[in-house]
Amino acid sequence: MKILVRPQKTPLTGTITVPGDKSISHRAVMLAAIANGRSHIRNWLPAGDTLATLAGIQSLGIQIEIDKKSPQAWDLQIEGKGLYGLQAPSSPLDCRNAGTFMRLMAGILAGQSFPSVLDGSGQLRKRPMRRIIDPLQQMGANITAQDGKAPLSIQPAELQGFEYQMTIASAQVKSAVLLAGLYARGMTCIVEAGPSRDHTERMLAAMNADIIWRDGVVELNGGRELWPLDLTVPGDISSAAFPMVAAAIVPHSQITIQNVGLNETRTGLLDMLRMMGASFTIENERTTGGEPAADLTVRFDELHAADISGEVVVRGIDEFPILTVAATQAAGETTVHDAAELRVKEVDRIGVLAAELRKMAVTMTEHPDGFTIVGPLRPYSAEVDSHDDHRLGMALAVAGLVTHGETMIHDAGCVSDSFPGFVETMQALGARMEWVE
């Protein structure tokens, strides 16, 4: 599938919702499976990556009732079997492209009484797994992988709580250790290298885990049974990022996105856009399942360049492909540092995005840990490729709205990995984009 985008001649306007948060949707299914009793999860995201998690959990003997409310939102009833109620899978768990599922599930499977294997796509097999293997082995886990990459082979082992000094700020690494800590004797203490997403901590606390987190330190005592979840998943700010930036760069636009998750560990994009002069307001703030949410209204404004580095980068790491598009429309030299993690995402997002933007006559100067863009620029029409990376595909589609001519994004079906209905949602705002065969 391809996305055809034509230059936007009218403002983007309207009120929309975006699919449920992907990070929370992953965690809700995994944790509900090891809770005692039936969990109810509403507004769950049925995207490529999360469906891999759902199928993987079902293959471990967990019964899940599914009510498909819409293509973007499902309600799930999950019969949790407790910490030790999972069944041995008959074959390796196929994580497909879902790095979150592979890394977090490794923590849960490390404490089970049966052997297991976690595998995935060729793309996932290229991603670094040593970052979770090392701390899990320090806890006593019997986990092996050739060259520190998938497939991961896990054998039963006795786990022991320990103090882990993280070397990178990573919610996936932290979560893998915490989930293994549920099965460990004694306390697991994690000292973070910097701020990272705390969805796992919030969810575990809501489920009666013996967990405390403050000032960059997380402590968890293992062995306590988990209560079932009753959760409405808020809209994913990583998905909201695309219509947000589109409204910020298409002249005279104004849109509202309802029920967006605003966990402070995820709002780096808002801070970076604010640094660039973007105009937006936050209204109707509320809390759902321990997670803050609100409505965002974004208006077009003239953007200016910014120097971006430090902790805000970690809090917005997934949003950098679309932030790059905003930078092309900002006056001056926008420079990003401390974003080396982008090199080991689904693809090298810095190198690949720079190459695709060159096709649109946009110069993006690469650095080992970031990039520089001098704007404002008017991209030229081109045929570009997502490289099977959902965030790159959507970012290039938004860039197409401000080009001189038509833009064709090849290999765009992957956008459903995180944002099913992306094109249709943008069309509802008046965007000139459509699916083509």
C-alpha positions as CSV (number, residue, x, y, z in Angstrom):
1,M,0.0,0.0,0.0
2,K,1.1,3.6,-0.7
3,I,-0.1,7.0,0.5
4,L,-0.5,9.8,-2.0
5,V,-0.3,13.3,-0.6
6,R,-1.1,16.5,-2.4
7,P,-0.1,20.0,-1.2
8,Q,-2.5,21.3,1.3
9,K,-4.4,24.4,0.0
10,T,-6.9,24.8,2.8
11,P,-6.5,24.8,6.7
12,L,-6.8,21.7,8.7
13,T,-9.8,21.9,11.0
14,G,-11.9,19.7,13.2
15,T,-12.0,17.5,16.3
16,I,-10.6,14.0,16.4
17,T,-9.5,11.2,18.6
18,V,-6.4,9.0,18.1
19,P,-5.9,5.3,18.9
20,G,-5.2,4.2,22.4
21,D,-1.6,4.5,23.8
22,K,0.5,1.7,22.3
23,S,2.9,1.5,25.3
24,I,0.0,1.1,27.8
25,S,-1.9,-1.3,25.5
26,H,1.2,-3.6,25.4
27,R,1.6,-3.5,29.2
28,A,-2.1,-4.0,30.0
29,V,-2.3,-7.3,28.1
30,M,0.9,-8.7,29.6
31,L,0.1,-7.7,33.2
32,A,-3.5,-8.7,33.0
33,A,-2.3,-12.2,32.0
34,I,-0.4,-12.6,35.3
35,A,-3.0,-11.0,37.5
36,N,-5.5,-13.0,39.7
37,G,-8.9,-12.7,38.0
38,R,-10.6,-10.9,35.1
39,S,-9.3,-7.6,33.8
40,H,-11.4,-5.2,31.7
41,I,-9.4,-3.0,29.3
42,R,-11.2,-0.4,27.2
43,N,-10.0,1.6,24.2
44,W,-7.2,-1.0,23.6
45,L,-5.1,-0.3,20.5
46,P,-5.5,-3.1,17.8
47,A,-2.4,-2.3,15.8
48,G,0.3,-4.5,14.3
49,D,2.7,-4.4,17.3
50,T,0.0,-4.8,20.0
51,L,-1.7,-7.6,18.1
52,A,1.6,-9.5,18.3
53,T,1.4,-9.1,22.1
54,L,-2.2,-10.2,22.2
55,A,-1.4,-13.3,20.1
56,G,1.6,-14.1,22.2
57,I,-0.3,-14.0,25.4
58,Q,-3.0,-16.2,24.0
59,S,-0.4,-18.7,23.0
60,L,0.6,-18.9,26.7
61,G,-2.9,-20.2,27.6
62,I,-4.6,-17.0,28.5
63,Q,-8.3,-16.6,27.5
64,I,-9.2,-13.2,26.1
65,E,-12.7,-12.0,25.0
66,I,-12.6,-9.3,22.4
67,D,-15.3,-6.7,21.6
68,K,-14.2,-4.9,18.4
69,K,-15.8,-1.5,19.1
70,S,-14.1,0.1,16.1
71,P,-11.1,-0.4,13.8
72,Q,-9.1,1.8,16.3
73,A,-10.5,0.6,19.6
74,W,-11.2,-2.8,21.1
75,D,-12.5,-3.8,24.6
76,L,-10.8,-6.8,26.1
77,Q,-11.8,-9.1,29.0
78,I,-8.7,-11.0,30.1
79,E,-8.7,-14.0,32.4
80,G,-5.6,-13.6,34.4
81,K,-4.1,-16.8,35.9
82,G,-1.7,-15.3,38.4
83,L,2.1,-15.0,38.4
84,Y,2.7,-18.7,37.8
85,G,-0.4,-19.6,35.7
86,L,1.0,-19.2,32.2
87,Q,1.3,-22.4,30.1
88,A,4.4,-23.5,28.1
89,P,4.0,-22.4,24.5
90,S,4.1,-25.1,21.8
91,S,6.4,-23.0,19.6
92,P,8.6,-19.9,19.8
93,L,6.6,-16.7,20.6
94,D,6.5,-14.6,17.4
95,C,7.0,-11.0,18.5
96,R,6.8,-9.9,14.8
97,N,8.1,-6.2,14.9
98,A,7.2,-5.6,18.5
99,G,10.4,-4.8,20.5
100,T,8.3,-3.8,23.5
101,F,6.7,-7.3,23.7
102,M,10.0,-9.1,23.3
103,R,11.9,-7.1,25.9
104,L,9.2,-6.9,28.5
105,M,8.0,-10.5,28.1
106,A,11.6,-11.7,28.6
107,G,11.3,-10.4,32.2
108,I,8.1,-12.3,32.8
109,L,9.3,-15.5,31.1
110,A,12.6,-15.5,33.0
111,G,10.6,-16.3,36.2
112,Q,8.5,-19.2,34.7
113,S,8.9,-22.9,35.3
114,F,9.0,-23.8,31.6
115,P,11.5,-23.0,28.8
116,S,10.5,-20.5,26.1
117,V,11.9,-18.8,23.0
118,L,11.2,-15.2,21.9
119,D,11.6,-14.5,18.2
120,G,10.4,-12.0,15.6
121,S,10.8,-10.4,12.2
122,G,14.1,-9.9,10.4
123,Q,13.9,-6.2,11.4
124,L,13.4,-7.1,15.1
125,R,16.3,-9.6,15.0
126,K,18.6,-6.7,14.2
127,R,17.7,-4.7,17.4
128,P,19.9,-4.8,20.5
129,M,18.8,-7.2,23.2
130,R,22.0,-7.2,25.3
131,R,20.6,-4.3,27.2
132,I,18.0,-6.5,28.8
133,I,19.9,-9.8,28.8
134,D,22.7,-8.5,31.0
135,P,20.6,-7.2,33.9
136,L,18.3,-10.3,33.8
137,Q,21.3,-12.5,33.9
138,Q,22.5,-10.6,37.0
139,M,19.2,-11.6,38.6
140,G,20.0,-15.2,37.9
141,A,18.0,-15.6,34.7
142,N,19.0,-18.3,32.3
143,I,18.7,-16.3,29.0
144,T,20.9,-16.6,26.0
145,A,21.1,-15.0,22.5
146,Q,23.7,-15.2,19.8
147,D,25.5,-11.9,19.4
148,G,23.0,-10.3,21.9
149,K,20.1,-10.3,19.4
150,A,16.9,-12.3,18.9
151,P,15.9,-15.1,19.1
152,L,16.1,-15.2,22.9
153,S,16.2,-18.6,24.6
154,I,15.0,-18.7,28.2
155,Q,15.3,-21.6,30.6
156,P,13.7,-21.9,34.1
157,A,15.9,-20.3,36.9
158,E,15.6,-18.9,40.4
159,L,15.7,-15.1,40.4
160,Q,17.2,-12.9,43.1
161,G,16.4,-9.2,43.6
162,F,19.4,-6.9,43.2
163,E,20.3,-3.2,42.7
164,Y,20.7,-2.3,39.1
165,Q,22.4,0.9,38.0
166,M,21.1,1.6,34.6
167,T,23.5,2.9,31.9
168,I,20.9,4.2,29.5
169,A,17.5,5.8,30.0
170,S,15.1,3.1,28.7
171,A,11.6,2.3,29.8
172,Q,11.9,-1.1,28.1
173,V,15.0,-2.1,30.0
174,K,13.6,-0.8,33.3
175,S,10.3,-2.7,32.7
176,A,12.0,-6.0,31.9
177,V,13.9,-5.9,35.2
178,L,10.8,-4.9,37.1
179,L,8.7,-7.7,35.6
180,A,11.4,-10.2,36.5
181,G,11.4,-8.6,39.9
182,L,7.9,-9.9,40.5
183,Y,9.4,-13.4,40.5
184,A,12.6,-12.6,42.4
185,R,13.4,-13.2,46.1
186,G,13.8,-9.9,48.0
187,M,13.9,-6.4,46.6
188,T,14.8,-5.3,43.1
189,C,16.1,-1.7,43.1
190,I,16.6,0.2,39.9
191,V,18.6,3.4,39.7
192,E,17.8,5.2,36.5
193,A,20.3,6.8,34.2
194,G,17.7,9.5,33.3
195,P,14.0,10.0,33.0
196,S,12.0,7.4,31.1
197,R,8.4,6.3,30.7
198,D,6.8,5.1,34.0
199,H,3.7,3.3,32.6
200,T,4.9,0.0,34.0
201,E,5.3,1.5,37.5
202,R,1.9,3.2,37.4
203,M,0.2,0.0,36.2
204,L,1.9,-2.2,38.8
205,A,1.0,0.2,41.6
206,A,-2.7,0.1,40.5
207,M,-2.5,-3.7,40.6
208,N,-1.3,-4.0,44.2
209,A,2.4,-4.6,43.5
210,D,4.8,-3.7,46.3
211,I,6.4,-0.9,44.4
212,I,7.8,2.6,45.2
213,W,9.3,5.1,42.7
214,R,10.7,8.6,43.3
215,D,13.7,10.7,42.3
216,G,15.0,8.3,39.7
217,V,14.9,5.2,41.9
218,V,12.4,2.3,41.7
219,E,12.0,-0.4,44.3
220,L,9.9,-3.5,44.0
221,N,9.5,-6.4,46.4
222,G,8.7,-9.7,44.6
223,G,6.1,-12.3,45.3
224,R,3.0,-10.2,45.8
225,E,0.0,-11.3,43.7
226,L,-1.5,-8.8,41.3
227,W,-5.0,-7.5,41.2
228,P,-6.9,-7.4,37.9
229,L,-7.0,-4.2,35.8
230,D,-10.0,-1.9,35.1
231,L,-8.5,0.5,32.6
232,T,-9.5,2.9,29.8
233,V,-6.4,3.4,27.7
234,P,-5.9,7.1,26.9
235,G,-5.1,8.3,23.3
236,D,-1.5,7.8,22.3
237,I,0.5,11.1,22.2
238,S,2.9,9.5,19.8
239,S,0.0,9.1,17.4
240,A,-1.4,12.6,18.2
241,A,2.0,14.0,17.2
242,F,1.3,13.7,13.5
243,P,-1.9,15.7,13.3
244,M,-0.5,18.1,15.9
245,V,2.5,18.9,13.7
246,A,0.4,19.0,10.6
247,A,-1.8,21.7,12.2
248,A,1.2,23.6,13.4
249,I,2.8,23.9,9.9
250,V,-0.3,24.2,7.5
251,P,-1.3,27.9,7.5
252,H,-4.4,28.9,9.4
253,S,-5.1,25.4,10.8
254,Q,-6.8,24.7,14.1
255,I,-7.6,21.2,15.4
256,T,-8.6,19.6,18.7
257,I,-7.5,16.1,19.7
258,Q,-9.5,14.6,22.5
259,N,-8.4,12.4,25.4
260,V,-4.7,12.4,24.7
261,G,-2.4,10.8,27.3
262,L,-0.2,13.4,29.0
263,N,2.1,11.3,31.2
264,E,5.0,13.7,31.9
265,T,7.5,11.0,30.8
266,R,5.9,11.2,27.3
267,T,5.4,14.9,26.8
268,G,8.8,15.8,25.4
269,L,7.3,16.7,22.0
270,L,5.0,19.3,23.6
271,D,8.1,20.9,25.2
272,M,10.1,20.8,22.0
273,L,7.3,22.3,20.0
274,R,6.8,25.0,22.6
275,M,10.5,25.8,22.3
276,M,9.9,26.3,18.6
277,G,7.0,28.7,19.1
278,A,4.1,26.3,18.4
279,S,0.7,27.4,19.7
280,F,-1.4,24.9,21.6
281,T,-3.7,24.7,24.7
282,I,-4.4,21.9,27.1
283,E,-8.0,21.6,28.4
284,N,-10.3,19.1,30.3
285,E,-7.4,17.5,32.3
286,R,-8.3,14.3,34.0
287,T,-6.9,10.9,35.1
288,T,-7.8,7.5,33.8
289,G,-6.3,4.3,35.3
290,G,-3.6,6.4,37.0
291,E,-2.6,8.0,33.7
292,P,-3.2,11.8,33.1
293,A,-5.1,12.8,29.9
294,A,-6.6,15.9,28.4
295,D,-7.8,17.6,25.2
296,L,-5.2,19.3,23.0
297,T,-6.0,22.2,20.7
298,V,-3.2,23.1,18.2
299,R,-3.1,26.2,16.0
300,F,-0.9,27.2,13.1
301,D,1.9,29.6,14.0
302,E,5.2,30.7,12.6
303,L,7.9,28.3,14.0
304,H,11.5,29.2,14.8
305,A,14.5,27.0,15.3
306,A,15.6,25.5,18.6
307,D,18.6,23.7,20.1
308,I,17.3,20.5,21.5
309,S,19.2,18.1,23.9
310,G,19.1,16.6,27.3
311,E,16.2,14.9,29.1
312,V,13.5,16.3,26.8
313,V,15.0,14.1,24.1
314,V,14.3,10.9,26.1
315,R,10.7,12.1,26.8
316,G,10.0,12.5,23.1
317,I,12.3,9.9,21.5
318,D,9.5,8.3,19.4
319,E,8.4,11.7,18.1
320,F,11.6,12.8,16.4
321,P,10.6,11.7,12.8
322,I,7.7,14.2,13.0
323,L,9.7,16.8,14.9
324,T,12.1,16.7,12.0
325,V,9.2,17.7,9.7
326,A,8.4,20.6,12.0
327,A,12.1,21.7,11.9
328,T,11.9,22.0,8.1
329,Q,9.3,24.7,8.5
330,A,11.1,26.6,11.4
331,A,13.1,29.7,10.7
332,G,16.8,29.2,11.5
333,E,19.0,26.3,12.4
334,T,17.4,23.5,14.5
335,T,20.0,21.2,16.1
336,V,19.3,18.0,18.0
337,H,21.8,16.1,20.2
338,D,21.6,13.2,22.7
339,A,19.3,11.2,20.4
340,A,21.7,8.3,19.5
341,E,18.8,5.9,20.4
342,L,17.2,6.8,17.1
343,R,20.0,4.9,15.4
344,V,18.7,1.5,16.8
345,K,15.0,1.9,16.4
346,E,13.0,-0.1,13.8
347,V,15.6,1.4,11.4
348,D,18.4,4.0,11.8
349,R,15.8,6.7,11.9
350,I,18.4,9.5,11.6
351,G,20.1,8.0,8.5
352,V,17.0,6.8,6.8
353,L,15.0,9.9,7.3
354,A,17.9,12.1,6.1
355,A,18.1,10.0,2.9
356,E,14.4,10.2,2.3
357,L,14.2,14.0,2.9
358,R,17.1,14.4,0.4
359,K,14.7,13.1,-2.2
360,M,12.4,16.0,-1.3
361,A,15.3,18.5,-1.6
362,V,15.5,18.9,2.2
363,T,19.1,18.9,3.6
364,M,19.3,17.2,7.0
365,T,22.9,17.1,8.3
366,E,23.5,14.0,10.4
367,H,25.4,13.8,13.7
368,P,26.2,10.6,15.5
369,D,23.6,11.5,18.1
370,G,21.2,13.8,16.2
371,F,20.9,16.2,13.2
372,T,20.7,19.8,12.0
373,I,18.1,21.3,9.7
374,V,18.1,24.9,8.5
375,G,14.6,26.2,7.6
376,P,12.1,27.2,6.6
377,L,12.1,24.9,3.5
378,R,9.5,24.0,0.9
379,P,10.0,20.3,0.1
380,Y,9.7,19.2,-3.5
381,S,7.4,16.5,-4.7
382,A,9.0,13.1,-4.7
383,E,8.5,9.3,-4.3
384,V,9.8,8.3,-0.9
385,D,9.8,5.1,1.2
386,S,8.9,4.3,4.8
387,H,11.4,1.4,5.0
388,D,8.7,-0.5,6.9
389,D,8.9,2.0,9.7
390,H,5.5,3.3,10.8
391,R,6.7,6.6,12.2
392,L,8.8,7.5,9.2
393,G,5.9,6.7,6.9
394,M,3.5,9.0,8.8
395,A,6.1,11.8,9.1
396,L,6.8,11.8,5.4
397,A,3.0,11.9,4.7
398,V,2.8,15.1,6.9
399,A,5.8,16.6,5.1
400,G,3.9,16.0,1.8
401,L,1.2,18.5,2.9
402,V,3.7,21.4,2.5
403,T,5.5,20.4,-0.7
404,H,5.5,22.0,-4.1
405,G,3.8,18.9,-5.7
406,E,2.5,15.4,-5.0
407,T,4.3,13.1,-2.7
408,M,4.0,9.3,-2.9
409,I,5.0,7.2,0.2
410,H,5.8,3.6,-0.7
411,D,5.5,0.7,1.7
412,A,3.1,2.7,3.8
413,G,0.9,-0.2,5.1
414,C,3.2,-0.3,8.2
415,V,1.5,2.9,9.6
416,S,-1.1,0.5,11.0
417,D,1.6,-0.8,13.4
418,S,0.7,2.1,15.7
419,F,-2.0,4.2,14.0
420,P,-4.8,2.2,12.3
421,G,-6.9,4.7,10.4
422,F,-4.2,7.3,10.1
423,V,-5.1,8.4,6.6
424,E,-8.8,8.5,7.4
425,T,-8.2,10.5,10.5
426,M,-6.1,13.1,8.6
427,Q,-8.8,13.2,5.8
428,A,-11.4,14.0,8.6
429,L,-9.3,17.2,9.2
430,G,-9.4,18.0,5.5
431,A,-5.9,16.7,4.6
432,R,-5.3,15.9,1.0
433,M,-4.0,12.4,1.4
434,E,-5.3,9.0,0.3
435,W,-4.5,5.3,0.0
436,V,-3.5,4.0,-3.4
437,E,-2.6,0.5,-4.5
